[in-house]
Amino acid sequence: MILVNTDYISGKNLEMLGLVKGSTVQSKNIGKDISQSFKTLVGGELKAYNDMMSEARALATKRMAEEAESLGADAIVNIRYASSAIMQGAAEIIAYGTAVKFV
C-alpha cells in the first residue's frame, strides 16, 4: 500500500475509489498524567504525550489502510491527519485520504 499526502503518484494513472479513514481515541494512565502535569511546571517536552500521539497516529493510519485494502485499493492519496482533545489527557486522532487503484 502506497501512502502519500499529494493528490497524485508520479507515473501512475489513478482511479478514485473513495474516502477512507481511520481513527482512535488514546489516553495515558493516571500515573503518566500526573507526572506530565508536573512537567508543565518546569517546561520541556511531554514525552509520554508525544509517545501517545505517535501511537495514535500509527493506529489511525493502520485502520485507514485496512479500510482502503478492503476496497481493493493500491494506494491512498491526499492523506491528512486531524486531532482533537476529548478530555484532559485523551485525544482523538483521525487519518483520512482517498483510496485509489492503479489503471
Biopython code that builds the backbone (N, CA, C, O; Angstrom):
import numpy as np
from Bio.PDB.StructureBuilder import StructureBuilder

atoms = [
    (1, "MET", "N", (0.859, -1.176, 0.000)),
    (1, "MET", "CA", (0.000, 0.000, 0.000)),
    (1, "MET", "C", (0.900, 1.233, 0.000)),
    (1, "MET", "O", (1.761, 1.387, 0.867)),
    (2, "ILE", "N", (0.693, 2.096, -0.972)),
    (2, "ILE", "CA", (1.430, 3.357, -1.046)),
    (2, "ILE", "C", (0.592, 4.434, -0.357)),
    (2, "ILE", "O", (-0.602, 4.570, -0.626)),
    (3, "LEU", "N", (1.224, 5.188, 0.525)),
    (3, "LEU", "CA", (0.548, 6.265, 1.252)),
    (3, "LEU", "C", (1.273, 7.564, 0.950)),
    (3, "LEU", "O", (2.471, 7.680, 1.207)),
    (4, "VAL", "N", (0.550, 8.554, 0.401)),
    (4, "VAL", "CA", (1.160, 9.848, 0.080)),
    (4, "VAL", "C", (0.217, 10.983, 0.482)),
    (4, "VAL", "O", (-0.997, 10.803, 0.581)),
    (5, "ASN", "N", (0.812, 12.156, 0.709)),
    (5, "ASN", "CA", (-0.032, 13.313, 1.042)),
    (5, "ASN", "C", (-0.225, 14.233, -0.155)),
    (5, "ASN", "O", (-0.718, 15.351, -0.002)),
    (6, "THR", "N", (0.157, 13.776, -1.343)),
    (6, "THR", "CA", (-0.113, 14.514, -2.577)),
    (6, "THR", "C", (-1.363, 13.929, -3.224)),
    (6, "THR", "O", (-1.821, 12.854, -2.834)),
    (7, "ASP", "N", (-1.913, 14.631, -4.208)),
    (7, "ASP", "CA", (-3.114, 14.104, -4.862)),
    (7, "ASP", "C", (-2.781, 13.300, -6.117)),
    (7, "ASP", "O", (-3.662, 13.035, -6.935)),
    (8, "TYR", "N", (-1.518, 12.912, -6.272)),
    (8, "TYR", "CA", (-1.091, 12.109, -7.422)),
    (8, "TYR", "C", (0.088, 11.238, -6.997)),
    (8, "TYR", "O", (0.706, 11.462, -5.956)),
    (9, "ILE", "N", (0.380, 10.248, -7.821)),
    (9, "ILE", "CA", (1.586, 9.433, -7.668)),
    (9, "ILE", "C", (2.265, 9.453, -9.029)),
    (9, "ILE", "O", (1.686, 9.011, -10.021)),
    (10, "SER", "N", (3.466, 9.954, -9.080)),
    (10, "SER", "CA", (4.182, 10.129, -10.352)),
    (10, "SER", "C", (4.200, 8.828, -11.158)),
    (10, "SER", "O", (4.518, 7.758, -10.640)),
    (11, "GLY", "N", (3.850, 8.953, -12.431)),
    (11, "GLY", "CA", (3.885, 7.823, -13.344)),
    (11, "GLY", "C", (2.719, 6.866, -13.239)),
    (11, "GLY", "O", (2.713, 5.832, -13.907)),
    (12, "LYS", "N", (1.735, 7.178, -12.422)),
    (12, "LYS", "CA", (0.578, 6.288, -12.243)),
    (12, "LYS", "C", (-0.704, 7.010, -12.636)),
    (12, "LYS", "O", (-0.907, 8.177, -12.301)),
    (13, "ASN", "N", (-1.561, 6.295, -13.350)),
    (13, "ASN", "CA", (-2.924, 6.771, -13.599)),
    (13, "ASN", "C", (-3.796, 6.186, -12.506)),
    (13, "ASN", "O", (-3.728, 4.992, -12.212)),
    (14, "LEU", "N", (-4.617, 7.038, -11.905)),
    (14, "LEU", "CA", (-5.372, 6.624, -10.729)),
    (14, "LEU", "C", (-6.875, 6.607, -10.966)),
    (14, "LEU", "O", (-7.425, 7.507, -11.601)),
    (15, "GLU", "N", (-7.518, 5.592, -10.458)),
    (15, "GLU", "CA", (-8.976, 5.516, -10.411)),
    (15, "GLU", "C", (-9.371, 5.741, -8.956)),
    (15, "GLU", "O", (-8.950, 4.996, -8.071)),
    (16, "MET", "N", (-10.166, 6.751, -8.715)),
    (16, "MET", "CA", (-10.582, 7.073, -7.344)),
    (16, "MET", "C", (-11.620, 6.065, -6.864)),
    (16, "MET", "O", (-12.595, 5.788, -7.562)),
    (17, "LEU", "N", (-11.407, 5.524, -5.679)),
    (17, "LEU", "CA", (-12.351, 4.574, -5.103)),
    (17, "LEU", "C", (-13.215, 5.210, -4.017)),
    (17, "LEU", "O", (-14.336, 4.765, -3.771)),
    (18, "GLY", "N", (-12.697, 6.241, -3.376)),
    (18, "GLY", "CA", (-13.489, 6.925, -2.359)),
    (18, "GLY", "C", (-12.694, 7.263, -1.112)),
    (18, "GLY", "O", (-11.528, 6.897, -0.968)),
    (19, "LEU", "N", (-13.358, 7.967, -0.223)),
    (19, "LEU", "CA", (-12.765, 8.399, 1.034)),
    (19, "LEU", "C", (-12.579, 7.207, 1.962)),
    (19, "LEU", "O", (-13.467, 6.365, 2.094)),
    (20, "VAL", "N", (-11.419, 7.146, 2.599)),
    (20, "VAL", "CA", (-11.167, 6.149, 3.635)),
    (20, "VAL", "C", (-10.653, 6.883, 4.868)),
    (20, "VAL", "O", (-10.026, 7.937, 4.764)),
    (21, "LYS", "N", (-10.928, 6.312, 6.030)),
    (21, "LYS", "CA", (-10.490, 6.961, 7.259)),
    (21, "LYS", "C", (-10.228, 5.914, 8.325)),
    (21, "LYS", "O", (-10.699, 4.779, 8.253)),
    (22, "GLY", "N", (-9.467, 6.335, 9.305)),
    (22, "GLY", "CA", (-9.207, 5.512, 10.478)),
    (22, "GLY", "C", (-9.075, 6.454, 11.653)),
    (22, "GLY", "O", (-8.558, 7.563, 11.513)),
    (23, "SER", "N", (-9.536, 6.023, 12.803)),
    (23, "SER", "CA", (-9.438, 6.902, 13.969)),
    (23, "SER", "C", (-9.230, 6.088, 15.228)),
    (23, "SER", "O", (-9.441, 4.875, 15.255)),
    (24, "THR", "N", (-8.815, 6.784, 16.263)),
    (24, "THR", "CA", (-8.658, 6.191, 17.578)),
    (24, "THR", "C", (-8.720, 7.302, 18.617)),
    (24, "THR", "O", (-8.425, 8.461, 18.328)),
    (25, "VAL", "N", (-9.106, 6.931, 19.823)),
    (25, "VAL", "CA", (-9.044, 7.833, 20.967)),
    (25, "VAL", "C", (-8.059, 7.198, 21.933)),
    (25, "VAL", "O", (-8.215, 6.041, 22.321)),
    (26, "GLN", "N", (-7.050, 7.956, 22.316)),
    (26, "GLN", "CA", (-5.988, 7.439, 23.172)),
    (26, "GLN", "C", (-5.885, 8.266, 24.440)),
    (26, "GLN", "O", (-6.179, 9.462, 24.442)),
    (27, "SER", "N", (-5.462, 7.618, 25.523)),
    (27, "SER", "CA", (-5.168, 8.332, 26.768)),
    (27, "SER", "C", (-4.022, 7.624, 27.472)),
    (27, "SER", "O", (-3.724, 6.465, 27.185)),
    (28, "LYS", "N", (-3.399, 8.314, 28.374)),
    (28, "LYS", "CA", (-2.357, 7.733, 29.214)),
    (28, "LYS", "C", (-2.959, 7.408, 30.572)),
    (28, "LYS", "O", (-3.986, 7.965, 30.960)),
    (29, "ASN", "N", (-2.307, 6.501, 31.289)),
    (29, "ASN", "CA", (-2.823, 6.151, 32.616)),
    (29, "ASN", "C", (-2.634, 7.310, 33.589)),
    (29, "ASN", "O", (-1.897, 8.255, 33.307)),
    (30, "ILE", "N", (-3.292, 7.231, 34.716)),
    (30, "ILE", "CA", (-3.302, 8.336, 35.671)),
    (30, "ILE", "C", (-1.901, 8.665, 36.174)),
    (30, "ILE", "O", (-1.592, 9.833, 36.410)),
    (31, "GLY", "N", (-1.049, 7.655, 36.342)),
    (31, "GLY", "CA", (0.322, 7.906, 36.781)),
    (31, "GLY", "C", (1.087, 8.766, 35.795)),
    (31, "GLY", "O", (1.768, 9.711, 36.193)),
    (32, "LYS", "N", (0.982, 8.451, 34.511)),
    (32, "LYS", "CA", (1.644, 9.247, 33.471)),
    (32, "LYS", "C", (1.041, 10.639, 33.403)),
    (32, "LYS", "O", (1.752, 11.623, 33.201)),
    (33, "ASP", "N", (-0.273, 10.719, 33.573)),
    (33, "ASP", "CA", (-0.945, 12.016, 33.510)),
    (33, "ASP", "C", (-0.444, 12.944, 34.621)),
    (33, "ASP", "O", (-0.192, 14.126, 34.387)),
    (34, "ILE", "N", (-0.304, 12.403, 35.813)),
    (34, "ILE", "CA", (0.183, 13.208, 36.940)),
    (34, "ILE", "C", (1.632, 13.636, 36.718)),
    (34, "ILE", "O", (1.984, 14.793, 36.948)),
    (35, "SER", "N", (2.475, 12.694, 36.269)),
    (35, "SER", "CA", (3.889, 13.052, 36.051)),
    (35, "SER", "C", (4.036, 14.095, 34.948)),
    (35, "SER", "O", (4.913, 14.955, 35.026)),
    (36, "GLN", "N", (3.196, 14.031, 33.931)),
    (36, "GLN", "CA", (3.269, 15.008, 32.851)),
    (36, "GLN", "C", (2.771, 16.377, 33.298)),
    (36, "GLN", "O", (3.254, 17.398, 32.807)),
    (37, "SER", "N", (1.812, 16.415, 34.220)),
    (37, "SER", "CA", (1.339, 17.718, 34.693)),
    (37, "SER", "C", (2.419, 18.403, 35.530)),
    (37, "SER", "O", (2.499, 19.632, 35.529)),
    (38, "PHE", "N", (3.253, 17.642, 36.245)),
    (38, "PHE", "CA", (4.394, 18.249, 36.935)),
    (38, "PHE", "C", (5.388, 18.825, 35.946)),
    (38, "PHE", "O", (6.003, 19.859, 36.205)),
    (39, "LYS", "N", (5.547, 18.155, 34.808)),
    (39, "LYS", "CA", (6.492, 18.614, 33.786)),
    (39, "LYS", "C", (6.093, 19.984, 33.251)),
    (39, "LYS", "O", (6.956, 20.764, 32.850)),
    (40, "THR", "N", (4.805, 20.286, 33.241)),
    (40, "THR", "CA", (4.363, 21.597, 32.740)),
    (40, "THR", "C", (4.838, 22.733, 33.628)),
    (40, "THR", "O", (4.896, 23.881, 33.185)),
    (41, "LEU", "N", (5.179, 22.432, 34.876)),
    (41, "LEU", "CA", (5.671, 23.469, 35.787)),
    (41, "LEU", "C", (7.071, 23.950, 35.417)),
    (41, "LEU", "O", (7.393, 25.126, 35.588)),
    (42, "VAL", "N", (7.902, 23.040, 34.910)),
    (42, "VAL", "CA", (9.285, 23.399, 34.582)),
    (42, "VAL", "C", (9.512, 23.552, 33.086)),
    (42, "VAL", "O", (10.541, 24.080, 32.664)),
    (43, "GLY", "N", (8.571, 23.101, 32.292)),
    (43, "GLY", "CA", (8.690, 23.217, 30.840)),
    (43, "GLY", "C", (9.425, 22.036, 30.236)),
    (43, "GLY", "O", (10.011, 21.217, 30.943)),
    (44, "GLY", "N", (9.383, 21.967, 28.924)),
    (44, "GLY", "CA", (10.045, 20.887, 28.197)),
    (44, "GLY", "C", (9.045, 19.984, 27.505)),
    (44, "GLY", "O", (7.831, 20.164, 27.594)),
    (45, "GLU", "N", (9.599, 19.016, 26.821)),
    (45, "GLU", "CA", (8.773, 18.084, 26.048)),
    (45, "GLU", "C", (8.014, 17.143, 26.974)),
    (45, "GLU", "O", (8.565, 16.631, 27.948)),
    (46, "LEU", "N", (6.749, 16.925, 26.657)),
    (46, "LEU", "CA", (5.922, 15.970, 27.389)),
    (46, "LEU", "C", (6.016, 14.633, 26.665)),
    (46, "LEU", "O", (5.151, 14.283, 25.862)),
    (47, "LYS", "N", (7.082, 13.892, 26.964)),
    (47, "LYS", "CA", (7.406, 12.681, 26.211)),
    (47, "LYS", "C", (6.284, 11.642, 26.225)),
    (47, "LYS", "O", (6.011, 11.017, 25.201)),
    (48, "ALA", "N", (5.637, 11.454, 27.367)),
    (48, "ALA", "CA", (4.563, 10.453, 27.435)),
    (48, "ALA", "C", (3.418, 10.813, 26.492)),
    (48, "ALA", "O", (2.843, 9.933, 25.852)),
    (49, "TYR", "N", (3.083, 12.109, 26.402)),
    (49, "TYR", "CA", (2.023, 12.526, 25.484)),
    (49, "TYR", "C", (2.498, 12.457, 24.037)),
    (49, "TYR", "O", (1.720, 12.117, 23.146)),
    (50, "ASN", "N", (3.749, 12.771, 23.801)),
    (50, "ASN", "CA", (4.313, 12.655, 22.462)),
    (50, "ASN", "C", (4.245, 11.200, 21.989)),
    (50, "ASN", "O", (3.850, 10.920, 20.857)),
    (51, "ASP", "N", (4.635, 10.284, 22.872)),
    (51, "ASP", "CA", (4.553, 8.854, 22.545)),
    (51, "ASP", "C", (3.110, 8.433, 22.296)),
    (51, "ASP", "O", (2.829, 7.674, 21.369)),
    (52, "MET", "N", (2.189, 8.933, 23.136)),
    (52, "MET", "CA", (0.776, 8.604, 22.984)),
    (52, "MET", "C", (0.260, 9.039, 21.614)),
    (52, "MET", "O", (-0.449, 8.289, 20.944)),
    (53, "MET", "N", (0.621, 10.259, 21.204)),
    (53, "MET", "CA", (0.141, 10.770, 19.921)),
    (53, "MET", "C", (0.762, 10.007, 18.750)),
    (53, "MET", "O", (0.090, 9.770, 17.746)),
    (54, "SER", "N", (2.027, 9.623, 18.864)),
    (54, "SER", "CA", (2.674, 8.841, 17.815)),
    (54, "SER", "C", (1.993, 7.484, 17.660)),
    (54, "SER", "O", (1.744, 7.032, 16.542)),
    (55, "GLU", "N", (1.694, 6.838, 18.782)),
    (55, "GLU", "CA", (0.984, 5.558, 18.753)),
    (55, "GLU", "C", (-0.401, 5.721, 18.134)),
    (55, "GLU", "O", (-0.843, 4.877, 17.354)),
    (56, "ALA", "N", (-1.073, 6.797, 18.481)),
    (56, "ALA", "CA", (-2.420, 7.045, 17.968)),
    (56, "ALA", "C", (-2.392, 7.284, 16.461)),
    (56, "ALA", "O", (-3.241, 6.760, 15.740)),
    (57, "ARG", "N", (-1.419, 8.075, 15.970)),
    (57, "ARG", "CA", (-1.312, 8.310, 14.524)),
    (57, "ARG", "C", (-1.045, 7.010, 13.776)),
    (57, "ARG", "O", (-1.622, 6.764, 12.717)),
    (58, "ALA", "N", (-0.162, 6.175, 14.337)),
    (58, "ALA", "CA", (0.151, 4.891, 13.696)),
    (58, "ALA", "C", (-1.084, 3.993, 13.632)),
    (58, "ALA", "O", (-1.330, 3.361, 12.606)),
    (59, "LEU", "N", (-1.851, 3.930, 14.700)),
    (59, "LEU", "CA", (-3.053, 3.099, 14.723)),
    (59, "LEU", "C", (-4.114, 3.639, 13.770)),
    (59, "LEU", "O", (-4.752, 2.862, 13.059)),
    (60, "ALA", "N", (-4.315, 4.953, 13.743)),
    (60, "ALA", "CA", (-5.292, 5.549, 12.826)),
    (60, "ALA", "C", (-4.883, 5.296, 11.374)),
    (60, "ALA", "O", (-5.730, 5.001, 10.531)),
    (61, "THR", "N", (-3.585, 5.412, 11.082)),
    (61, "THR", "CA", (-3.086, 5.151, 9.727)),
    (61, "THR", "C", (-3.311, 3.695, 9.340)),
    (61, "THR", "O", (-3.735, 3.404, 8.222)),
    (62, "LYS", "N", (-3.027, 2.782, 10.263)),
    (62, "LYS", "CA", (-3.237, 1.348, 10.003)),
    (62, "LYS", "C", (-4.703, 1.065, 9.698)),
    (62, "LYS", "O", (-5.014, 0.331, 8.760)),
    (63, "ARG", "N", (-5.597, 1.644, 10.484)),
    (63, "ARG", "CA", (-7.034, 1.415, 10.269)),
    (63, "ARG", "C", (-7.491, 1.994, 8.935)),
    (63, "ARG", "O", (-8.322, 1.396, 8.251)),
    (64, "MET", "N", (-6.950, 3.160, 8.557)),
    (64, "MET", "CA", (-7.278, 3.755, 7.267)),
    (64, "MET", "C", (-6.807, 2.842, 6.134)),
    (64, "MET", "O", (-7.547, 2.610, 5.178)),
    (65, "ALA", "N", (-5.585, 2.326, 6.237)),
    (65, "ALA", "CA", (-5.042, 1.438, 5.203)),
    (65, "ALA", "C", (-5.857, 0.149, 5.103)),
    (65, "ALA", "O", (-6.083, -0.353, 4.002)),
    (66, "GLU", "N", (-6.297, -0.385, 6.229)),
    (66, "GLU", "CA", (-7.137, -1.590, 6.209)),
    (66, "GLU", "C", (-8.454, -1.335, 5.484)),
    (66, "GLU", "O", (-8.929, -2.189, 4.735)),
    (67, "GLU", "N", (-9.043, -0.165, 5.704)),
    (67, "GLU", "CA", (-10.291, 0.175, 5.005)),
    (67, "GLU", "C", (-10.042, 0.274, 3.506)),
    (67, "GLU", "O", (-10.858, -0.183, 2.705)),
    (68, "ALA", "N", (-8.905, 0.878, 3.123)),
    (68, "ALA", "CA", (-8.563, 1.002, 1.701)),
    (68, "ALA", "C", (-8.336, -0.375, 1.079)),
    (68, "ALA", "O", (-8.779, -0.630, -0.041)),
    (69, "GLU", "N", (-7.651, -1.259, 1.796)),
    (69, "GLU", "CA", (-7.417, -2.612, 1.288)),
    (69, "GLU", "C", (-8.722, -3.359, 1.072)),
    (69, "GLU", "O", (-8.838, -4.138, 0.126)),
    (70, "SER", "N", (-9.701, -3.132, 1.932)),
    (70, "SER", "CA", (-10.999, -3.796, 1.777)),
    (70, "SER", "C", (-11.726, -3.335, 0.515)),
    (70, "SER", "O", (-12.604, -4.034, 0.009)),
    (71, "LEU", "N", (-11.354, -2.145, 0.005)),
    (71, "LEU", "CA", (-11.927, -1.642, -1.251)),
    (71, "LEU", "C", (-11.125, -2.086, -2.467)),
    (71, "LEU", "O", (-11.513, -1.816, -3.604)),
    (72, "GLY", "N", (-10.000, -2.771, -2.227)),
    (72, "GLY", "CA", (-9.137, -3.198, -3.327)),
    (72, "GLY", "C", (-8.179, -2.110, -3.788)),
    (72, "GLY", "O", (-7.703, -2.151, -4.923)),
    (73, "ALA", "N", (-7.891, -1.147, -2.936)),
    (73, "ALA", "CA", (-7.024, -0.024, -3.311)),
    (73, "ALA", "C", (-5.558, -0.448, -3.379)),
    (73, "ALA", "O", (-5.113, -1.360, -2.683)),
    (74, "ASP", "N", (-4.829, 0.250, -4.247)),
    (74, "ASP", "CA", (-3.380, 0.084, -4.339)),
    (74, "ASP", "C", (-2.645, 1.153, -3.545)),
    (74, "ASP", "O", (-1.483, 0.975, -3.179)),
    (75, "ALA", "N", (-3.324, 2.265, -3.281)),
    (75, "ALA", "CA", (-2.681, 3.393, -2.606)),
    (75, "ALA", "C", (-3.741, 4.288, -1.976)),
    (75, "ALA", "O", (-4.935, 4.164, -2.245)),
    (76, "ILE", "N", (-3.261, 5.195, -1.128)),
    (76, "ILE", "CA", (-4.111, 6.251, -0.580)),
    (76, "ILE", "C", (-3.392, 7.563, -0.850)),
    (76, "ILE", "O", (-2.226, 7.732, -0.491)),
    (77, "VAL", "N", (-4.094, 8.483, -1.481)),
    (77, "VAL", "CA", (-3.516, 9.792, -1.803)),
    (77, "VAL", "C", (-4.175, 10.869, -0.951)),
    (77, "VAL", "O", (-5.239, 10.668, -0.365)),
    (78, "ASN", "N", (-3.512, 12.008, -0.902)),
    (78, "ASN", "CA", (-4.036, 13.185, -0.208)),
    (78, "ASN", "C", (-4.349, 12.905, 1.262)),
    (78, "ASN", "O", (-5.382, 13.331, 1.778)),
    (79, "ILE", "N", (-3.443, 12.181, 1.930)),
    (79, "ILE", "CA", (-3.646, 11.815, 3.332)),
    (79, "ILE", "C", (-3.517, 13.045, 4.221)),
    (79, "ILE", "O", (-2.628, 13.877, 4.040)),
    (80, "ARG", "N", (-4.417, 13.134, 5.175)),
    (80, "ARG", "CA", (-4.422, 14.215, 6.143)),
    (80, "ARG", "C", (-4.671, 13.626, 7.531)),
    (80, "ARG", "O", (-5.234, 12.541, 7.673)),
    (81, "TYR", "N", (-4.241, 14.361, 8.537)),
    (81, "TYR", "CA", (-4.462, 13.978, 9.928)),
    (81, "TYR", "C", (-5.135, 15.136, 10.652)),
    (81, "TYR", "O", (-4.885, 16.304, 10.353)),
    (82, "ALA", "N", (-5.982, 14.797, 11.597)),
    (82, "ALA", "CA", (-6.603, 15.808, 12.451)),
    (82, "ALA", "C", (-6.662, 15.232, 13.857)),
    (82, "ALA", "O", (-6.746, 14.018, 14.044)),
    (83, "SER", "N", (-6.619, 16.111, 14.832)),
    (83, "SER", "CA", (-6.729, 15.655, 16.209)),
    (83, "SER", "C", (-7.610, 16.619, 16.988)),
    (83, "SER", "O", (-7.765, 17.787, 16.630)),
    (84, "SER", "N", (-8.176, 16.098, 18.053)),
    (84, "SER", "CA", (-8.965, 16.941, 18.942)),
    (84, "SER", "C", (-8.882, 16.369, 20.345)),
    (84, "SER", "O", (-8.782, 15.157, 20.534)),
    (85, "ALA", "N", (-8.925, 17.251, 21.316)),
    (85, "ALA", "CA", (-8.923, 16.830, 22.712)),
    (85, "ALA", "C", (-10.318, 16.358, 23.078)),
    (85, "ALA", "O", (-11.299, 17.060, 22.833)),
    (86, "ILE", "N", (-10.409, 15.195, 23.653)),
    (86, "ILE", "CA", (-11.686, 14.656, 24.103)),
    (86, "ILE", "C", (-11.911, 15.063, 25.555)),
    (86, "ILE", "O", (-13.008, 15.457, 25.951)),
    (87, "MET", "N", (-10.836, 14.955, 26.336)),
    (87, "MET", "CA", (-10.808, 15.375, 27.733)),
    (87, "MET", "C", (-9.344, 15.550, 28.097)),
    (87, "MET", "O", (-8.474, 15.230, 27.287)),
    (88, "GLN", "N", (-9.049, 16.042, 29.272)),
    (88, "GLN", "CA", (-7.654, 16.220, 29.650)),
    (88, "GLN", "C", (-6.935, 14.874, 29.633)),
    (88, "GLN", "O", (-7.355, 13.925, 30.294)),
    (89, "GLY", "N", (-5.854, 14.808, 28.872)),
    (89, "GLY", "CA", (-5.068, 13.583, 28.806)),
    (89, "GLY", "C", (-5.551, 12.588, 27.772)),
    (89, "GLY", "O", (-4.973, 11.506, 27.668)),
    (90, "ALA", "N", (-6.582, 12.900, 27.003)),
    (90, "ALA", "CA", (-7.088, 11.994, 25.969)),
    (90, "ALA", "C", (-7.316, 12.777, 24.683)),
    (90, "ALA", "O", (-7.778, 13.917, 24.704)),
    (91, "ALA", "N", (-6.985, 12.146, 23.575)),
    (91, "ALA", "CA", (-7.137, 12.817, 22.293)),
    (91, "ALA", "C", (-7.635, 11.840, 21.242)),
    (91, "ALA", "O", (-7.329, 10.648, 21.277)),
    (92, "GLU", "N", (-8.409, 12.373, 20.310)),
    (92, "GLU", "CA", (-8.834, 11.602, 19.143)),
    (92, "GLU", "C", (-7.931, 11.995, 17.982)),
    (92, "GLU", "O", (-7.647, 13.173, 17.767)),
    (93, "ILE", "N", (-7.490, 10.997, 17.247)),
    (93, "ILE", "CA", (-6.721, 11.210, 16.023)),
    (93, "ILE", "C", (-7.509, 10.569, 14.893)),
    (93, "ILE", "O", (-7.985, 9.441, 15.023)),
    (94, "ILE", "N", (-7.645, 11.284, 13.788)),
    (94, "ILE", "CA", (-8.264, 10.713, 12.592)),
    (94, "ILE", "C", (-7.303, 10.897, 11.430)),
    (94, "ILE", "O", (-6.722, 11.965, 11.240)),
    (95, "ALA", "N", (-7.154, 9.841, 10.668)),
    (95, "ALA", "CA", (-6.373, 9.875, 9.432)),
    (95, "ALA", "C", (-7.362, 9.636, 8.300)),
    (95, "ALA", "O", (-8.199, 8.737, 8.387)),
    (96, "TYR", "N", (-7.273, 10.436, 7.233)),
    (96, "TYR", "CA", (-8.195, 10.256, 6.116)),
    (96, "TYR", "C", (-7.519, 10.585, 4.805)),
    (96, "TYR", "O", (-6.563, 11.359, 4.762)),
    (97, "GLY", "N", (-8.016, 10.000, 3.748)),
    (97, "GLY", "CA", (-7.465, 10.214, 2.425)),
    (97, "GLY", "C", (-8.368, 9.587, 1.379)),
    (97, "GLY", "O", (-9.472, 9.132, 1.681)),
    (98, "THR", "N", (-7.885, 9.568, 0.144)),
    (98, "THR", "CA", (-8.653, 8.997, -0.956)),
    (98, "THR", "C", (-8.011, 7.692, -1.394)),
    (98, "THR", "O", (-6.839, 7.664, -1.770)),
    (99, "ALA", "N", (-8.771, 6.625, -1.344)),
    (99, "ALA", "CA", (-8.293, 5.319, -1.801)),
    (99, "ALA", "C", (-8.308, 5.318, -3.335)),
    (99, "ALA", "O", (-9.274, 5.765, -3.954)),
    (100, "VAL", "N", (-7.231, 4.814, -3.937)),
    (100, "VAL", "CA", (-7.132, 4.770, -5.392)),
    (100, "VAL", "C", (-6.627, 3.406, -5.851)),
    (100, "VAL", "O", (-5.977, 2.671, -5.108)),
    (101, "LYS", "N", (-6.950, 3.100, -7.095)),
    (101, "LYS", "CA", (-6.478, 1.887, -7.758)),
    (101, "LYS", "C", (-5.697, 2.317, -8.976)),
    (101, "LYS", "O", (-6.074, 3.276, -9.649)),
    (102, "PHE", "N", (-4.601, 1.614, -9.271)),
    (102, "PHE", "CA", (-3.812, 1.924, -10.460)),
    (102, "PHE", "C", (-4.509, 1.368, -11.703)),
    (102, "PHE", "O", (-4.980, 0.231, -11.710)),
    (103, "VAL", "N", (-4.566, 2.192, -12.754)),
    (103, "VAL", "CA", (-5.161, 1.738, -14.030)),
    (103, "VAL", "C", (-4.106, 1.701, -15.105)),
    (103, "VAL", "O", (-4.400, 1.348, -16.247)),
]
sb = StructureBuilder()
sb.init_structure("model")
sb.init_model(0)
sb.init_chain("A")
sb.init_seg("    ")
for serial, (resi, resn, name, xyz) in enumerate(atoms, 1):
    if name == "N":
        sb.init_residue(resn, " ", resi, " ")
    sb.init_atom(name, np.array(xyz, "f"), 0.0, 1.0, " ", f" {name:<3s}", serial, name[0])
structure = sb.get_structure()
